[in-house]
Amino acid sequence: MSSHSFVSGSSAGVYSPRQGQAYALVSAKTGQRSPSNRGLSRINKAGQLQSSATRQPCRERRHSLQICNVAAAERPTLNLNGASGSQARVMIIGGDGYCGWATALHLSARGYPVCIVDNLVRRNYDAQLGLDTLTPIVSLHQRARRWGEVSGQHLDLQIGDICDFEFLSEAVQAFKPDTIVHFGEQRSAPYSMIDRARAVYTQHNNVIGTLNVLFAIKEFAPDCHLVKLGTMGEYGTPNIDIEEGFITINHNGRSDRLPYPKQGGSFYHLSKIHDSHNLHFATKAWKLAATDLNQGVVYGVDTAETTAHPQLINRYDYDGIFGTALNRFVVQAAVDHPLTVYGKGGQTRGYLDIRDTVRCVQLAIDNPAQRGEFRVYNQFTEQFSVNDLASIIKRQGAKLGLNVQVASVPNPRVEAEDHYYNAKHTHLVELGLEPHLLEDNLIDSLLNFALQYKDRIDVNLIKPAVDWRKAGSRNAMMSAAIAK
Ligand SMILES: NC(=O)c1ccc[n+]([C@@H]2O[C@H](COP(=O)([O-])OP(=O)(O)OC[C@H]3O[C@@H](n4cnc5c(N)ncnc54)[C@H](O)[C@@H]3O)[C@@H](O)[C@H]2O)c1
């Protein structure tokens, strides 16, 4: 049976935003799946999109798109900071997404041979939910070609679904990565709480995708270091300090160093927790090398590379499903919409600038875990409560002449609104991270950025869209889910 299908009873329904259809059915009796439940299309040798139905046999399919060099004289200026081409070969799963695109360019600019793997499903979520990024992003293929022209560096593309093990194993064998950075998951807590279908899809996509990555490394690249994006949300909000991955517990006269207890606050967070357990187990059982980056909430949009050309611009989500707190507040301020603080606003989390995300990932790559080792880093630079963020935006907005209002709205989530929070985050700093802290001038530039794209803002998309308590077993009508 296909490695990416759930089966219970005679057939199983797995929500499939990849194909824009509600369910992909798999017969438990025959093990056959619908042809439409395959990975997406890929690039052939001629650089053309090819559907899975018309693909050539495996051995002839080992070529991915190479982005050609252009003559140096035609290139815009970009400081390729020490690019040497002699670095680790890095496969970036989820390289079309917010963190993945910025990281792919950051590494490529520094000489790491990079292969992006992505099934473009993030663009499908937007199409299905009627959402859009604030920024006008071009297709991944255009982005990659433009990067080739701007930088003279190659970017390989493999378009496909990592839940399709055949696709993933071919991609790994073709590229032969020294490191796989895995960003390629459904990453929105609200999305996972819309309805049963999307809860199942999220856990299937994330847990099975990661399991496939672990098996692909074991089978085809056992020395490859896996750098996996987890989230600080895995820890929840315990009433004690949060350690980096492990905690020493003394119990009934005995002591042990154990994985820090996890308390996910959504089906998305729970998928990440399961990933972490699978990683930890695989490092023990198969002696794989893995680093789990428990990332905080990322803000900002620009990096040195994404600003090198308008077509390299990153995505910027501000809607009630994919928009993260600070980025969403900035857009609200730009359109005179009150900043929507959920409940009391005491919810405190770790945050980091996207320029630090790319640097943290590079540090994790350059300092790989050993075979058999499971490293965990808490990847954030500062803690803020939602009220802290709202105050900062209000203050900075006033300097730009914006009359920013703050409104408390009923909290759609089930979470503590006033709690202790103190999370350790020293490992990446010890490796050399020099954080970009949230400063007034960054808020100013973000506010100006949002004002620049004001015409693209749809205010209907920025209110809280999904209520944790109302998630049901029936497929939600999207118009209702968004407009609630
Ligand atoms: N953005 C944040 O604030 C944040 C915070 C903490 C952790 N993270 C984690 O970082 C990672 C990246 O987040 P992001 O904000 O860049 O998300 P994103 O949605 O912008 O990007 C994810 C990318 O993965 C791709 N993808 C998803 N499922 C796939 C599959 N089965 N096969 C191939 N590609 C697939 C999507 O098409 C998309 O391009 C996620 O794992 C997320 O959980 C993000």
The ligand as a Gaussian input file, in Angstrom:
#p B3LYP/6-31G(d) Opt

LIG

0 1
 N        6.058000      30.957000      10.944000
 C        6.207000      30.853000      12.261000
 O        6.010000      31.816000      13.036000
 C        6.639000      29.526000      12.857000
 C        6.798000      29.437000      14.247000
 C        7.199000      28.235000      14.820000
 C        7.450000      27.150000      14.012000
 N        7.288000      27.237000      12.653000
 C        7.538000      26.040000      11.841000
 O        8.418000      26.372000      10.774000
 C        8.048000      25.635000       9.617000
 C        7.849000      26.594000       8.460000
 O        6.830000      27.539000       8.789000
 P        6.369000      28.625000       7.725000
 O        5.777000      29.741000       8.471000
 O        7.476000      28.875000       6.780000
 O        5.193000      27.828000       6.998000
 P        4.654000      27.970000       5.504000
 O        3.289000      27.406000       5.502000
 O        4.857000      29.353000       4.996000
 O        5.625000      26.995000       4.680000
 C        5.542000      25.598000       4.730000
 C        5.881000      25.060000       3.349000
 O        5.844000      23.634000       3.390000
 C        5.180000      23.162000       2.234000
 N        4.604000      21.845000       2.565000
 C        3.650000      21.568000       3.479000
 N        3.366000      20.253000       3.477000
 C        4.179000      19.681000       2.548000
 C        4.349000      18.355000       2.071000
 N        3.631000      17.344000       2.545000
 N        5.275000      18.121000       1.106000
 C        6.020000      19.140000       0.594000
 N        5.890000      20.419000       1.010000
 C        4.980000      20.690000       1.979000
 C        4.144000      24.228000       1.918000
 O        3.725000      24.216000       0.569000
 C        4.883000      25.513000       2.284000
 O        5.558000      26.064000       1.168000
 C        6.805000      24.844000       9.976000
 O        7.176000      23.521000      10.283000
 C        6.274000      25.539000      11.189000
 O        5.571000      24.656000      12.026000
 C        6.880000      28.419000      12.065000

